[in-house]
Amino acid sequence: MKTFITTLLALVCMSGQAKTFKTIENPKAMACANVFQGELIAREVIMTDTATTIHFTMQYPKGQSFRFVKGCYLKDEDGLRYPLRSAEGIALDTWVQSPESGVTDFTMHFESMPKHVQIFDFIEGDVRNAFMLLGIHDKATEIKAPTLQQFYTDNPYTLPADWLKTDSVTIRGRIEGYDAERFGFTAMESYVYDVTKKNNGTLLIEIEPDGTFEKQILLSYPMKVSFYASEDSKVGFYEIPFFARPGETIDITIRPNEHGRYECFYNSGSSREVERWLKSDLRLQELGRPLDMFEGNFNEANLLAEKVWQNMLHRINVISRREHFTPMEMHLALGEMQSTYALALMDYAMYHEDRLSPWQENKDGSWTRLVTDSVELQTVRDINNYKALQRIDFDNPLLLMSHDFFFTLNRIQFASPVRKVQRDVMEDEHGNYNYDLTNRKLSIEKGNTMLVEMTGKRNNLTAQLCMLNDMQRSFDLWRQNEMMIPVFMADTTLTKEKCDSIAANSETVSNMYPLYLSMFTNPYIRQKAEQFCQEQMAQKELATSLPEGPGAEIIRDVLAKYPGRYVMIDFWGMGCGPCRAAIQSSKNLRAEIAKRDDVKLIFLAGERTAEGSDAYHKYVNEWLADEETVCVSNADFRRLQELLEFSGIPHYETFTPDGRRVREDIQLHGLHNFDFELQSLKEKLK
């Protein structure tokens, strides 16, 4: 009887054991997201009929802290969640300090996933900046997805004829239950990067006490935009994303959803049409990060680029099927994907070139590149290594709507093969710069030819936008040179032949603008170029009164303290490395400028509060002691950015003794050519 009972207990125990139906050693992941200082790695996945267990490694800088919340879960391709049950080797909802080795191993047990699941995500809960491992799979699993052309064939959609146009967009709505103290912010900010404009600034939308908001924005084409909480949100609500076509009004209600989290609900406009895409979790930037952060050679990068492309297509296939994208939403997602993919590849090329030829300072204070691998550097400059770009339709207007396209365009415009072909025209065999207007025009034409070849072997929309930006960037110089021609003509010490030669061989609007205009075959780009030229040439005033806006009084209060002086304001911040580098390297120069009674330097920074942090005061005492500093709240700093149309820092603005803002092309551009620029400015303003 005893033997029988023992045998029965053994059988019961055996039947209670978990049945393992899949073990994945060293699984692959398509992307690691939001682990900004290190990397999260899945070492092993064990799938049983009672649980899915993952052995993780967190690689994090020693001494730095990280945290995993209890709300972690796995998500399969159908969007089904498998919550975390328990963890070993790590305390949840607790800050953990990375050890001396920088490596923390731990294990998590989740609800069991079905055996048919091939690819899944790990997500560290529904929290902001949650750690994620996307696309976890066995390395033997083939990543299958439709081709780009198959997506387009299966989702036919034709853009409206008036897709590219300039008009205002009104964003308005209400945050239900809003209370400034409880929410922690009274304004939200956005960076709208219009690739047809020379300057783009920060936009601010004020939240009224009753939670309502309204903002009018001028857009040149349909765009995906987000407003973000200017300060830390106390309620877990940080972003208002929307998609708008010029001429629309987008009405948005923000209220708690069924899970108690604040969510945007769109009542009108294109945002309502594409709400599924707007709210989808495509994570394309994260999928591109393994490529843009890759440190291998160009041949290896191109192999990785193929994987990244397939991963992005797979992700869109999964998310679009799960969220039931309409054809319009599918086309938007594919446009966003192509822009993000191109940016990842071009970022890799840029960073790779910097690694191969880092800048070094010479004894005389000049900077040159130190080439560490000339053979590999040639691969960066060889256009044949950029063939992965050929899979992208750079003539597709939908690429423009992506927030990342501004940066994509920048990387392509200044790509190494483009710069090389232009440099080859302007330099002799000894590397000496040989300026000649004919050579300059030839370098522009060669650069345009290279852009066209990189982006599709036809004069496409993207290539023309690069040249439009190049034209806008150069226009200030052309205009100044154009203004000098009458001065030369009036100089009686110069012969007519000499004056004619100067006029014919100077980079002026008359000489350069027609060359660029001939490249703009796209009617909308040509219209933008003509409009830009007309607006710039119509600016006869060299200094203008401050534009109206919430930040104007801040500037006026600063200027009122220094009547009768020119004032240069340096907009900077504690989190800006280049700002601090410029301040620290110019201390002696500023000491000389401080002796002057005709000009005043002001250093204006934004902090959480206008009183400034301890770190701010410590820095000011060390590097800006006895100099004029102004500290404003971050909200007010963003109001100044909106008023003066800038987004990056350091940024410099010059004001006349009577309080007018100096035009961009003749203002002081920092301190290193200060005396000449100030004297030139005074001469022009006589």
C-alpha positions as CSV (number, residue, x, y, z in Angstrom):
1,M,0.0,0.0,0.0
2,K,2.9,2.4,0.9
3,T,4.6,1.6,-2.4
4,F,1.4,2.4,-4.3
5,I,0.9,5.8,-2.6
6,T,4.6,6.7,-3.3
7,T,4.2,5.8,-6.9
8,L,0.9,7.8,-7.2
9,L,2.6,10.9,-5.6
10,A,5.4,10.7,-8.1
11,L,3.0,10.6,-11.0
12,V,1.2,13.6,-9.6
13,C,4.4,15.5,-9.3
14,M,5.5,14.6,-12.8
15,S,2.1,15.6,-14.3
16,G,2.4,19.0,-12.5
17,Q,5.8,19.9,-14.1
18,A,5.8,22.5,-16.8
19,K,6.2,21.2,-20.4
20,T,8.9,23.0,-22.3
21,F,8.1,23.3,-26.0
22,K,10.6,25.9,-27.1
23,T,14.0,27.2,-26.0
24,I,15.8,30.0,-27.8
25,E,19.5,30.4,-27.1
26,N,20.9,33.8,-27.7
27,P,17.8,35.2,-29.4
28,K,18.0,38.1,-31.8
29,A,16.2,41.4,-31.3
30,M,15.4,43.9,-34.0
31,A,16.0,46.9,-31.7
32,C,16.6,47.9,-28.1
33,A,14.7,51.0,-27.2
34,N,15.1,53.7,-24.5
35,V,18.2,52.2,-22.9
36,F,20.1,55.4,-23.6
37,Q,23.3,54.6,-21.8
38,G,23.6,50.9,-22.3
39,E,21.9,47.9,-23.8
40,L,19.3,45.3,-22.7
41,I,20.0,41.8,-24.0
42,A,17.8,38.7,-23.9
43,R,20.2,35.8,-23.3
44,E,17.6,32.9,-23.4
45,V,13.9,32.4,-23.9
46,I,12.2,29.3,-22.4
47,M,8.6,28.8,-23.5
48,T,6.6,26.3,-21.5
49,D,2.9,25.5,-21.2
50,T,2.8,27.4,-17.8
51,A,5.1,30.4,-18.4
52,T,7.5,32.2,-20.7
53,T,10.8,32.8,-19.0
54,I,13.5,35.2,-20.2
55,H,17.0,35.5,-18.9
56,F,18.1,39.1,-19.4
57,T,21.4,41.0,-19.1
58,M,21.4,44.8,-18.6
59,Q,24.6,46.4,-19.6
60,Y,24.7,49.8,-17.9
61,P,27.5,52.2,-16.8
62,K,28.8,51.3,-13.4
63,G,27.3,53.4,-10.6
64,Q,24.3,54.6,-12.8
65,S,20.8,53.6,-11.7
66,F,18.0,52.0,-13.7
67,R,14.6,50.6,-12.9
68,F,12.1,48.0,-14.1
69,V,8.5,48.4,-13.2
70,K,6.1,45.6,-12.2
71,G,3.9,46.4,-15.3
72,C,6.4,44.6,-17.7
73,Y,4.8,42.4,-20.4
74,L,5.4,40.6,-23.6
75,K,3.4,41.4,-26.8
76,D,3.0,39.0,-29.7
77,E,2.3,39.9,-33.3
78,D,-1.4,39.9,-32.8
79,G,-1.1,42.5,-30.0
80,L,-1.9,40.0,-27.2
81,R,-0.2,40.8,-23.9
82,Y,1.5,38.3,-21.5
83,P,2.0,40.1,-18.2
84,L,5.0,39.7,-15.8
85,R,4.4,37.3,-13.0
86,S,7.7,37.4,-11.1
87,A,11.3,38.3,-11.3
88,E,14.6,37.0,-9.9
89,G,17.9,38.8,-9.5
90,I,16.3,42.3,-9.7
91,A,14.0,44.3,-7.4
92,L,11.0,45.7,-9.3
93,D,9.8,49.3,-9.0
94,T,13.1,50.0,-7.3
95,W,16.2,51.9,-8.6
96,V,19.0,49.5,-9.0
97,Q,22.6,50.7,-9.2
98,S,24.7,49.1,-11.9
99,P,27.6,47.1,-10.3
100,E,31.4,47.6,-10.9
101,S,31.2,45.2,-13.9
102,G,28.4,47.2,-15.5
103,V,26.5,43.9,-16.0
104,T,23.3,42.9,-14.2
105,D,21.8,39.5,-15.0
106,F,18.2,38.8,-14.0
107,T,15.2,36.6,-15.0
108,M,11.6,37.4,-15.6
109,H,8.6,35.0,-15.7
110,F,5.6,36.0,-17.9
111,E,2.3,34.3,-18.6
112,S,2.8,31.5,-21.1
113,M,2.8,32.4,-24.8
114,P,1.4,29.9,-27.3
115,K,3.9,27.8,-29.1
116,H,3.1,29.3,-32.5
117,V,4.5,32.7,-31.5
118,Q,7.6,33.3,-33.5
119,I,8.4,37.0,-32.9
120,F,7.4,39.2,-29.9
121,D,8.3,42.3,-28.0
122,F,9.3,42.9,-24.4
123,I,7.9,46.2,-23.0
124,E,8.6,47.6,-19.6
125,G,5.0,48.7,-18.9
126,D,2.9,51.5,-20.2
127,V,5.2,54.2,-18.9
128,R,7.1,57.0,-20.6
129,N,10.5,55.9,-22.0
130,A,9.8,52.3,-21.1
131,F,12.7,49.9,-21.9
132,M,11.9,47.7,-24.9
133,L,13.3,44.9,-26.9
134,L,11.5,44.8,-30.2
135,G,11.2,41.8,-32.5
136,I,12.7,39.1,-30.2
137,H,13.1,35.9,-32.3
138,D,15.2,32.9,-32.9
139,K,18.1,33.7,-35.3
140,A,16.9,30.8,-37.4
141,T,13.5,32.4,-37.9
142,E,13.1,34.0,-41.3
143,I,11.8,37.6,-41.2
144,K,9.0,37.7,-43.8
145,A,7.2,40.8,-45.0
146,P,5.7,42.1,-48.2
147,T,8.0,44.2,-50.4
148,L,7.5,47.9,-50.6
149,Q,5.9,47.6,-54.0
150,Q,3.6,44.8,-52.7
151,F,2.4,47.2,-49.9
152,Y,1.7,49.9,-52.5
153,T,-0.1,47.5,-54.8
154,D,-2.3,46.1,-52.1
155,N,-3.1,49.5,-50.7
156,P,-3.9,51.8,-53.7
157,Y,-4.1,55.5,-52.7
158,T,-3.7,58.6,-54.8
159,L,-2.5,61.9,-53.3
160,P,-4.9,64.9,-53.8
161,A,-3.7,67.3,-56.5
162,D,-3.4,70.1,-53.9
163,W,-1.3,68.0,-51.4
164,L,1.7,70.5,-51.5
165,K,0.4,73.9,-50.7
166,T,1.0,76.6,-48.1
167,D,-1.8,77.5,-45.7
168,S,-2.5,77.9,-42.0
169,V,-3.7,75.1,-39.7
170,T,-5.6,75.7,-36.5
171,I,-5.1,73.3,-33.6
172,R,-7.6,73.6,-30.8
173,G,-9.2,71.5,-28.1
174,R,-9.5,70.8,-24.4
175,I,-7.9,68.8,-21.7
176,E,-10.7,67.4,-19.5
177,G,-10.2,67.9,-15.8
178,Y,-7.2,70.1,-16.4
179,D,-5.7,71.8,-13.4
180,A,-2.3,73.5,-13.8
181,E,-1.0,72.5,-10.3
182,R,-2.1,68.9,-10.7
183,F,-0.8,68.5,-14.3
184,G,2.5,70.3,-13.7
185,F,2.5,72.4,-16.9
186,T,0.8,75.4,-18.4
187,A,2.1,75.2,-22.0
188,M,3.2,72.7,-24.5
189,E,6.0,73.1,-27.2
190,S,6.7,71.8,-30.6
191,Y,9.5,71.9,-33.2
192,V,7.9,72.1,-36.6
193,Y,10.7,71.5,-39.2
194,D,9.5,72.9,-42.5
195,V,12.1,71.8,-45.1
196,T,11.1,74.6,-47.5
197,K,12.0,77.3,-44.9
198,K,15.4,78.7,-44.0
199,N,14.6,79.1,-40.3
200,N,12.4,77.1,-38.1
201,G,11.6,78.0,-34.5
202,T,10.0,76.5,-31.4
203,L,6.2,76.8,-31.2
204,L,4.4,77.2,-27.9
205,I,0.7,76.5,-27.2
206,E,-0.7,77.9,-24.0
207,I,-3.1,75.9,-21.9
208,E,-5.8,78.1,-20.5
209,P,-7.0,77.6,-16.9
210,D,-10.1,75.7,-18.1
211,G,-7.9,73.3,-20.2
212,T,-8.7,74.8,-23.6
213,F,-6.0,75.6,-26.1
214,E,-5.8,77.0,-29.6
215,K,-2.8,77.6,-32.0
216,Q,-2.5,78.7,-35.6
217,I,0.4,77.3,-37.5
218,L,1.5,78.0,-41.1
219,L,2.4,74.8,-42.9
220,S,3.9,74.3,-46.4
221,Y,2.7,70.8,-46.7
222,P,0.9,68.1,-44.7
223,M,2.9,67.2,-41.6
224,K,2.9,65.0,-38.6
225,V,3.5,67.2,-35.5
226,S,3.5,66.8,-31.8
227,F,3.2,69.3,-28.9
228,Y,5.0,68.1,-25.8
229,A,4.6,69.2,-22.1
230,S,7.1,72.0,-21.5
231,E,7.7,70.8,-18.0
232,D,7.5,67.4,-16.3
233,S,4.0,66.1,-16.4
234,K,2.6,65.0,-13.0
235,V,-0.2,62.9,-14.6
236,G,1.6,60.8,-17.1
237,F,0.4,62.9,-20.1
238,Y,3.2,64.3,-22.2
239,E,2.2,64.6,-25.9
240,I,-0.5,65.8,-28.3
241,P,0.3,64.2,-31.7
242,F,-1.6,65.2,-34.8
243,F,-1.5,65.1,-38.6
244,A,-2.7,68.1,-40.5
245,R,-3.1,69.3,-44.1
246,P,-2.7,73.0,-44.8
247,G,-6.1,74.8,-44.5
248,E,-7.5,72.4,-41.8
249,T,-8.8,72.8,-38.3
250,I,-7.9,70.0,-36.0
251,D,-10.1,69.7,-32.9
252,I,-8.8,67.4,-30.2
253,T,-10.2,66.3,-26.8
254,I,-7.8,64.9,-24.3
255,R,-9.4,62.7,-21.6
256,P,-8.7,59.5,-19.7
257,N,-9.3,56.3,-21.6
258,E,-10.7,53.0,-20.3
259,H,-7.3,52.3,-18.6
260,G,-7.3,55.7,-16.9
261,R,-4.5,57.1,-19.0
262,Y,-4.9,60.4,-20.8
263,E,-5.4,59.9,-24.6
264,C,-6.1,62.2,-27.6
265,F,-9.4,61.8,-29.4
266,Y,-9.7,63.6,-32.7
267,N,-13.0,65.3,-33.6
268,S,-12.1,66.7,-37.0
269,G,-9.5,67.1,-39.8
270,S,-7.1,64.6,-41.2
271,S,-6.0,63.4,-37.8
272,R,-9.4,61.8,-37.4
273,E,-8.9,60.0,-40.8
274,V,-5.5,58.6,-39.8
275,E,-6.1,58.1,-36.0
276,R,-5.0,54.5,-36.1
277,W,-1.6,55.4,-37.6
278,L,-1.1,58.4,-35.3
279,K,-1.6,56.2,-32.2
280,S,0.2,53.1,-33.6
281,D,3.5,52.0,-32.0
282,L,5.6,51.6,-35.1
283,R,8.9,52.5,-33.4
284,L,10.7,53.0,-36.7
285,Q,13.4,55.2,-35.2
286,E,14.3,52.4,-32.8
287,L,14.5,49.9,-35.6
288,G,16.9,52.2,-37.5
289,R,19.1,52.7,-34.5
290,P,21.2,49.6,-34.9
291,L,22.3,51.0,-38.3
292,D,22.9,54.6,-37.4
293,M,25.0,53.5,-34.3
294,F,26.9,50.8,-36.1
295,E,30.7,51.1,-35.9
296,G,31.8,48.6,-38.5
297,N,33.0,49.2,-42.1
298,F,30.8,50.3,-44.9
299,N,30.5,46.9,-46.5
300,E,29.2,45.5,-43.2
301,A,26.9,48.5,-42.8
302,N,25.3,47.7,-46.1
303,L,24.6,44.1,-45.0
304,L,23.0,45.5,-41.8
305,A,21.0,48.0,-43.8
306,E,19.3,45.1,-45.6
307,K,18.3,43.6,-42.3
308,V,17.0,46.9,-41.0
309,W,15.0,47.4,-44.1
310,Q,13.4,44.0,-43.8
311,N,12.7,44.6,-40.0
312,M,11.0,47.9,-40.8
313,L,8.8,46.3,-43.5
314,H,8.0,43.5,-41.1
315,R,7.1,45.9,-38.3
316,I,4.7,47.9,-40.6
317,N,3.1,44.7,-41.8
318,V,2.5,43.6,-38.2
319,I,1.2,46.9,-36.8
320,S,-0.9,47.8,-39.9
321,R,-2.6,44.4,-39.8
322,R,-3.2,44.7,-36.1
323,E,-4.5,48.2,-36.2
324,H,-6.4,47.8,-39.5
325,F,-4.7,50.7,-41.4
326,T,-6.5,52.3,-44.3
327,P,-4.7,52.8,-47.6
328,M,-3.9,56.4,-46.6
329,E,-2.5,55.3,-43.3
330,M,-0.4,52.6,-45.0
331,H,1.1,55.2,-47.4
332,L,1.9,57.5,-44.5
333,A,3.6,54.7,-42.6
334,L,5.6,53.7,-45.6
335,G,6.7,57.3,-46.3
336,E,7.7,57.7,-42.6
337,M,9.6,54.4,-42.9
338,Q,11.6,55.5,-46.0
339,S,12.6,58.8,-44.4
340,T,13.7,57.1,-41.2
341,Y,15.6,54.4,-43.0
342,A,17.5,57.0,-45.1
343,L,18.4,58.9,-42.0
344,A,19.8,55.8,-40.3
345,L,22.0,55.1,-43.2
346,M,23.2,58.6,-43.6
347,D,23.8,59.0,-39.9
348,Y,26.0,55.9,-40.0
349,A,28.0,57.5,-42.9
350,M,28.4,60.8,-41.1
351,Y,29.5,59.2,-37.8
352,H,31.8,56.7,-39.7
353,E,33.5,59.6,-41.4
354,D,34.0,61.4,-38.1
355,R,35.6,58.2,-36.6
356,L,37.9,57.9,-39.6
357,S,38.9,61.5,-39.7
358,P,38.3,63.2,-36.4
359,W,38.9,66.9,-36.0
360,Q,42.0,68.0,-34.1
361,E,43.1,71.5,-33.0
362,N,46.4,72.8,-34.3
363,K,48.9,74.9,-32.4
364,D,47.7,78.0,-34.2
365,G,44.1,77.4,-33.0
366,S,42.9,76.2,-36.4
367,W,41.2,72.8,-36.9
368,T,42.0,70.1,-39.4
369,R,41.0,66.5,-39.8
370,L,43.3,63.7,-38.8
371,V,42.8,60.7,-41.2
372,T,43.2,57.4,-39.3
373,D,42.2,55.1,-42.2
374,S,42.5,56.6,-45.7
375,V,41.3,53.4,-47.5
376,E,38.1,53.1,-45.5
377,L,37.6,56.8,-45.7
378,Q,37.4,56.5,-49.5
379,T,34.4,54.1,-49.1
380,V,32.5,56.9,-47.3
381,R,33.2,59.2,-50.2
382,D,32.3,56.6,-52.9
383,I,28.7,57.0,-54.1
384,N,28.6,53.3,-55.0
385,N,28.4,52.5,-51.3
386,Y,25.1,54.4,-51.0
387,K,23.1,52.1,-53.3
388,A,20.8,51.1,-50.4
389,L,19.2,54.5,-50.9
390,Q,18.0,53.5,-54.4
391,R,15.1,51.5,-52.8
392,I,13.6,54.7,-51.6
393,D,11.2,56.9,-53.7
394,F,12.8,60.3,-53.1
395,D,10.1,61.9,-55.3
396,N,7.4,60.9,-52.9
397,P,5.9,64.0,-51.2
398,L,4.8,61.8,-48.2
399,L,8.4,61.6,-47.1
400,L,8.2,65.3,-46.1
401,M,5.4,64.8,-43.5
402,S,7.9,62.9,-41.2
403,H,9.5,64.9,-38.4
404,D,12.8,63.1,-39.3
405,F,12.8,64.2,-42.9
406,F,14.4,67.6,-41.9
407,F,17.4,65.7,-40.7
408,T,17.3,63.2,-43.5
409,L,17.5,66.1,-46.0
410,N,20.4,67.6,-44.1
411,R,22.4,64.4,-44.2
412,I,21.9,63.9,-47.9
413,Q,22.6,67.6,-48.7
414,F,26.0,67.4,-46.9
415,A,26.8,63.8,-47.8
416,S,30.5,63.0,-48.2
417,P,30.3,62.2,-52.0
418,V,28.5,65.5,-52.6
419,R,31.1,67.5,-50.6
420,K,33.9,65.6,-52.3
421,V,32.8,66.4,-55.9
422,Q,32.3,70.0,-55.0
423,R,35.7,70.2,-53.2
424,D,37.5,68.6,-56.2
425,V,36.3,71.4,-58.5
426,M,37.3,74.2,-56.1
427,E,40.7,72.9,-55.0
428,D,43.9,72.4,-57.1
429,E,46.1,69.3,-56.9
430,H,47.8,70.7,-53.8
431,G,44.6,71.1,-51.9
432,N,44.6,74.9,-52.2
433,Y,41.3,76.6,-52.6
434,N,41.0,78.2,-56.0
435,Y,38.1,80.6,-56.1
436,D,36.6,81.5,-59.4
437,L,32.9,82.2,-60.1
438,T,33.0,79.8,-63.0
439,N,34.4,77.1,-60.8
440,R,31.9,77.9,-58.1
441,K,29.0,77.5,-60.4
442,L,30.5,74.2,-61.7
443,S,30.9,72.9,-58.2
444,I,27.2,73.6,-57.6
445,E,26.2,71.9,-60.7
446,K,28.4,68.9,-59.9
447,G,27.0,68.7,-56.4
448,N,23.4,68.7,-57.8
449,T,24.3,65.9,-60.2
450,M,25.7,63.9,-57.3
451,L,22.6,64.5,-55.3
452,V,20.4,63.3,-58.1
453,E,22.5,60.2,-58.6
454,M,22.3,59.4,-54.9
455,T,18.6,59.8,-54.7
456,G,17.3,58.2,-57.8
457,K,19.0,59.3,-61.0
458,R,16.4,61.9,-61.8
459,N,15.8,65.4,-60.6
460,N,13.5,64.4,-57.8
461,L,11.8,66.3,-55.0
462,T,14.4,65.5,-52.4
463,A,17.3,66.6,-54.6
464,Q,15.6,69.8,-55.4
465,L,14.8,70.5,-51.7
466,C,18.6,70.0,-51.0
467,M,19.4,72.7,-53.6
468,L,16.6,75.0,-52.3
469,N,18.2,74.8,-48.8
470,D,21.6,75.4,-50.3
471,M,20.3,78.5,-52.1
472,Q,18.6,79.8,-48.9
473,R,21.8,79.3,-46.9
474,S,23.9,81.3,-49.4
475,F,21.4,84.1,-50.1
476,D,22.6,86.4,-47.3
477,L,26.1,86.5,-48.9
478,W,24.7,87.1,-52.3
479,R,22.6,90.0,-51.1
480,Q,25.5,91.6,-49.3
481,N,27.7,91.3,-52.4
482,E,24.8,92.7,-54.5
483,M,24.7,95.8,-52.3
484,M,28.4,96.3,-52.7
485,I,28.4,96.5,-56.5
486,P,27.1,100.1,-56.6
487,V,29.8,101.0,-54.1
488,F,32.5,99.7,-56.4
489,M,30.9,101.4,-59.4
490,A,31.0,104.7,-57.6
491,D,34.7,104.3,-56.7
492,T,36.6,106.7,-59.1
493,T,39.9,104.9,-58.4
494,L,38.6,101.8,-60.3
495,T,38.3,101.6,-64.0
496,K,35.1,100.6,-65.7
497,E,36.6,97.4,-66.8
498,K,37.6,96.5,-63.2
499,C,34.2,97.4,-61.9
500,D,32.5,95.2,-64.6
501,S,34.9,92.4,-63.8
502,I,34.0,92.6,-60.1
503,A,30.3,92.6,-60.9
504,A,30.6,89.7,-63.3
505,N,32.7,87.5,-60.9
506,S,31.0,88.1,-57.6
507,E,28.6,85.7,-55.9
508,T,25.6,88.1,-56.2
509,V,21.9,87.4,-56.4
510,S,22.0,88.4,-60.1
511,N,24.8,85.9,-60.8
512,M,23.7,82.9,-58.6
513,Y,19.9,82.9,-58.3
514,P,19.2,82.1,-62.0
515,L,21.5,79.0,-61.8
516,Y,19.5,77.6,-58.9
517,L,16.2,78.5,-60.4
518,S,17.1,76.5,-63.5
519,M,17.4,73.3,-61.3
520,F,13.8,73.6,-59.8
521,T,11.6,71.7,-62.2
522,N,9.1,70.9,-59.5
523,P,6.5,73.7,-59.7
524,Y,6.1,73.9,-55.9
525,I,9.8,74.1,-55.2
526,R,10.2,76.7,-57.9
527,Q,7.4,78.7,-56.3
528,K,9.0,78.5,-52.9
529,A,12.4,79.6,-54.4
530,E,10.8,82.6,-56.1
531,Q,8.8,83.6,-53.0
532,F,12.0,83.3,-50.8
533,C,14.0,85.6,-53.2
534,Q,11.2,88.2,-53.4
535,E,10.8,88.3,-49.6
536,Q,14.6,88.6,-49.0
537,M,15.1,91.3,-51.6
538,A,12.1,93.2,-50.2
539,Q,13.9,93.5,-46.8
540,K,15.2,97.0,-47.1
541,E,15.5,97.7,-43.4
542,L,18.7,96.5,-41.7
543,A,17.0,96.6,-38.3
544,T,13.4,96.3,-37.3
545,S,11.3,96.8,-34.3
546,L,10.7,93.7,-32.1
547,P,7.9,91.6,-33.4
548,E,4.9,91.2,-31.2
549,G,4.8,88.1,-29.1
550,P,4.8,86.8,-25.5
551,G,8.6,87.0,-25.3
552,A,8.9,90.6,-26.5
553,E,8.6,92.2,-23.1
554,I,11.4,90.0,-21.7
555,I,13.7,91.4,-24.4
556,R,12.6,94.9,-23.9
557,D,13.2,94.7,-20.2
558,V,16.8,93.5,-20.8
559,L,17.5,96.2,-23.4
560,A,16.1,98.9,-21.2
561,K,19.1,98.4,-18.8
562,Y,21.6,99.4,-21.4
563,P,20.3,102.4,-23.3
564,G,22.5,103.8,-26.1
565,R,24.5,100.5,-26.6
566,Y,24.4,97.7,-29.0
567,V,23.4,94.6,-27.2
568,M,24.3,91.0,-28.2
569,I,22.3,88.3,-26.5
570,D,23.8,84.8,-26.3
571,F,21.0,82.3,-25.8
572,W,22.5,79.3,-24.1
573,G,21.7,76.5,-21.6
574,M,23.4,74.3,-19.0
575,G,22.5,71.2,-21.1
576,C,24.2,72.5,-24.2
577,G,27.9,71.4,-24.6
578,P,28.7,73.7,-27.5
579,C,27.3,76.6,-25.5
580,R,29.6,76.0,-22.5
581,A,32.6,75.3,-24.8
582,A,32.0,78.7,-26.5
583,I,31.7,80.5,-23.1
584,Q,34.8,78.8,-21.7
585,S,37.0,79.4,-24.7
586,S,36.1,83.1,-25.0
587,K,36.6,84.3,-21.5
588,N,39.7,86.4,-22.3
589,L,38.1,87.9,-25.4
590,R,35.0,88.9,-23.4
591,A,37.2,90.6,-20.9
592,E,38.4,92.9,-23.6
593,I,34.9,93.5,-25.0
594,A,33.7,94.4,-21.5
595,K,36.0,97.5,-21.5
596,R,34.0,99.0,-24.4
597,D,31.1,101.4,-23.7
598,D,29.3,101.0,-27.0
599,V,28.3,97.3,-26.7
600,K,27.1,94.9,-24.0
601,L,27.1,91.1,-24.0
602,I,24.2,89.4,-22.3
603,F,24.0,85.7,-21.5
604,L,20.4,84.5,-21.3
605,A,19.6,80.9,-20.2
606,G,16.5,78.9,-19.4
607,E,16.1,76.9,-16.2
608,R,13.3,75.1,-14.5
609,T,12.6,78.3,-12.6
610,A,13.8,81.9,-13.1
611,E,15.8,81.6,-9.9
612,G,18.1,79.0,-11.5
613,S,19.5,75.7,-10.2
614,D,22.5,75.3,-7.9
615,A,24.4,73.9,-10.9
616,Y,23.5,77.0,-12.9
617,H,24.7,79.4,-10.2
618,K,27.9,77.4,-9.7
619,Y,28.7,77.6,-13.4
620,V,27.9,81.3,-13.7
621,N,30.1,82.1,-10.7
622,E,33.0,80.2,-12.3
623,W,32.7,81.3,-15.9
624,L,30.5,84.4,-16.1
625,A,31.3,86.1,-12.9
626,D,30.8,89.9,-13.1
627,E,29.2,89.5,-16.5
628,E,25.6,90.2,-17.4
629,T,23.5,87.1,-17.1
630,V,19.7,86.6,-17.3
631,C,17.9,83.5,-16.2
632,V,14.3,82.9,-17.2
633,S,12.0,79.9,-16.8
634,N,12.1,77.2,-19.4
635,A,8.6,78.3,-20.5
636,D,9.7,81.9,-21.0
637,F,12.9,80.7,-22.9
638,R,10.6,78.8,-25.3
639,R,8.5,81.9,-25.8
640,L,11.7,83.7,-26.8
641,Q,12.5,80.9,-29.2
642,E,9.1,81.2,-30.8
643,L,9.4,85.0,-31.0
644,L,12.8,85.0,-32.6
645,E,12.3,81.8,-34.6
646,F,15.2,79.7,-33.4
647,S,15.3,76.2,-32.0
648,G,19.0,75.4,-31.5
649,I,21.5,76.9,-29.1
650,P,23.9,78.7,-28.9
651,H,22.0,81.4,-30.7
652,Y,23.0,85.0,-31.0
653,E,20.8,88.1,-31.5
654,T,22.0,91.7,-32.0
655,F,19.9,94.8,-31.1
656,T,20.6,98.4,-31.9
657,P,21.0,101.2,-29.3
658,D,17.3,102.2,-30.0
659,G,16.1,98.6,-29.3
660,R,15.6,97.3,-32.9
661,R,16.5,93.8,-33.9
662,V,19.4,93.6,-36.4
663,R,18.7,91.7,-39.6
664,E,20.1,88.2,-39.6
665,D,22.7,88.6,-42.3
666,I,24.5,91.6,-40.7
667,Q,24.2,90.8,-37.0
668,L,27.0,89.7,-34.7
669,H,27.6,86.0,-35.1
670,G,29.5,85.3,-31.9
671,L,32.7,86.7,-30.6
672,H,35.6,85.5,-32.7
673,N,35.3,88.2,-35.4
674,F,33.6,90.6,-33.0
675,D,35.5,93.9,-33.7
676,F,35.2,93.6,-37.5
677,E,31.5,92.6,-37.4
678,L,30.5,95.4,-35.0
679,Q,32.4,98.0,-37.0
680,S,30.8,96.7,-40.2
681,L,27.4,96.8,-38.6
682,K,27.8,100.4,-37.5
683,E,28.9,101.4,-41.0
684,K,25.8,99.8,-42.5
685,L,23.4,101.4,-40.0
686,K,24.7,104.9,-40.5
